[in-house]
């Protein structure tokens, strides 16, 4: 069982859900647009992947942020920004039973990550 974090209507999320269904991979979904993301999860993900890997600097939410808000340089600043603006977190973020974390959707990486 994997846990997928993201926003339900995101195209990348839809691809991840379709891949899971096509490959018989059971998953639990956490919509961080509706439920938020617990701070301890963000810290763990940042420590595992680096906060730079989690921040989507290409999306509309990022572009709407002020230059001061975009000038993050520390893990603490990144976590605070992601808690306030959950849409800026890259999608999906996936946790497997081993506690490993993967961000983004790539069918090849997904296959090796969940099996």
N, C-alpha and C positions, 0 to 999 in steps of 0.2 A: 504494500500500500504506500502510495506517495501522497504528499500534501502539496497542492498547487495554490499559490497565492497570486492574486492579480485582480483584474477588473473584467467582469463577465462579458461585456460587449466589445472588448478589444479583439481585433482581427487575429493577432498573434495568439491570444488565449484560445480563440476558436480553433485554430490549427492544433494547439496542444491538446485540447479536449478531443478533437476528431482523431488525433494520433492515438491517444489513450484508448478510445473506444475501438478503433480498428485493430489495435494490438492486444486487446483484452487486459489492459492495465487498470486496475481499480485505483481510484483516487478520491481524495477529499478536497473540496474547494473552499478557499477562504477569500471572500471578496473584500479586499482592503479598501475599496471605495466606500462600501457600506459599513464594514466592521472595524476599519483602521488596522494598523499593524502594531502589535505590542512592541514597546521600546526594546525589550530584551531580544526579540527576534531580529530587529534591525541591527542591533549591536553585534549579535552573533553572525549575521550575514556579512556585515562590514568586516568583521575580524577574519572571516573565512575567505571572502572574495575581494575585499578592498571596497571602500565606499564608491570609488570611481566606477566600478563595474555595475553598481546598482542604480546610479543616477542616469536617467535618460535625458541627455542633453540635446536630443533632436526633436523632442515632442513639443506640442503646443503649450503645455503647462510650463516647461522650462523657459520657452521664449517669452512667456508673459511675466516671468519673474524680473524684478529690478536687477540692475548690475550688482547692487549690494547683496541681494539675496543669492545671486549666482556666484559670488566671490567666496565660496566655501573652500576651506583649506584643511579642515580637521574632521576627524570622525564625528566628534560631538556636534559640529555645525551641520554635517551631512545628515546625521540622525534627526536632529531637530527640524531640518528642512523637509525631510521625507515624512516625518510625523505630521507636519502641518500641511504638506502638499503631497498626498499619497499617490497622485497621478504621475508624479515625476519618477517613481520607482519603475525600473525596467520590468517587463513582463515576459513570461511568467517567472516567478521565483518558485523553485521546486525543492522540497526536502524529501529525502528517502528514509527508509527505516534505519539506516546506519548513521543518520544525522548529518549526512553530506548535503551540500547546497549547490544548486545549479541555477543560473539565471539566463533567460532568453530561451528561444525555441530553435533547436536544430534536430531534425529527426534522428540523425546518427548519434549525436550526443545523448539524446533522450533514451535511445535504445540501450546504450551501454550504461547509462546512469540508473535506470529503473530495474535492470535485470541483474 
